[in-house]
């Protein structure tokens, strides 16, 4: 059923900023789109849902994730490592143990965690493509998203060369010749990319990092191929100081102006992290329309720093919110990301650095803009009915004078009553439709323990 009326809305957030960022009353969904908002009465035979004691807000948009890492959380040897050695110990050290069952369960864990935190659109930056796999990661990712009923964007990562490592225990990082890599991107796009503004599936072109994983001469061809197919561009950029130092030493320029030389800026480009973007680079990003996938928790967890998201927003740039991989963020849910972004920017920029409504805007409207999904991201008449209804009965919300901002300012996991994608209910009473959480927990423990055993055996061999 994709038509209904939400009534008794006292705490409504639209995802917009300024005039119209809040609403009250009721919201009518008809055939998967928002048909009316405000003082509404039920129509004959209309399904009615009560939103008393809840916040009604847009479904959240996660613009950068690594779902394969959902079975790589809290690895003891890497828990206190910074980014670069963490990469070698966790995703690059453990990827060979991702058999089909483990990968499928990992993806399911990640999507469940996100859906249960009000996320209705996921962009996964998958960068492990190996001929050692006897399965197709893209097939599993899109199949799982369809089962959850969630919008899904595959940012096709990987590249033509692996990152150098001096540790012989780290297996070679999978890579492809440029023609092969681009051919796979195009095959996947032929099958799954939908350019519609309310698409359920999309594909983006996303080499893992432009500095480490592709030859500089290939960047222009990659950009041209993507734009020729109407695909957006994505990559990691300036994630820590070492990244910037490497780019300056190798190419004599900071990362953002260096990429400008390779036609890698524009409103169809978004970068994950940008922790070390300086003021001049922020200005370039804003002027060019290039956007940020802000990953506050993962960057803090790895000790990388805090990205200048507030500065980019103030400059008129586009900021979105993301959780990043669970291997570097053991709470990879959008509720925790909202709270982290709200607190971290105030810790460095003062109490007035960001508003709660701004953080929600990044996580909804900003994310939709980044992904080019113009029909989602805000609660407005005519938009797709991607809606999250957050219950306010938990003690953390009690006593609040402005309950509408509770999902941003109170921390902890969000408790959903319902979540909808195009008016279809994907979460009911906090649980994704059709998901057996007990069975998923059993499966997760089994495959994680198997990965640990196999890794130990390989290390001892």
Buried (B, 14 or more C-beta within 10 A) or exposed (E): EBBBBBBBBBBBBBBBBEEEBEBBBBBBBBEBBBBBBEEBEEEEEBEEBEBEBBBBBBBBBBBBBBBBBBBBBEBEEBEEBBBBBBBBBBBBBBBBBBBEEBBBBBBBBBBBBBBBBBBBBBBBBBBBBBEEBEEBBBEBBBEBBEBBBBBBBBBBBBBBBBBEBEEEEBBEBBBBEBEEBBEBBBEBBEEBBEEEEBBBBBBBBBBBBBBBBBEBEBBEBBBEBBBEBEBBBBBBBBBBBEBBEBBEEEBEEBBBBBBBEBBBBBBBBBBBBBBBBBEEBBBBBBEBBBBBBBBBBBBBBBEBBBBBBBBBBBBEBBBBBBBBBBBBBBBBBBBBBBBBBBBBBBEEBEEEBBBBBBBBBBBBBBBBBBBBBEBBBBBBEEBBBBBBBBBBEBEEBEEBEEBBBBBBBBBEBBBBBBBBBBBBBBBEEBBBBEBEEEEBEEBBEEBBEBBBEBBEEBEEE
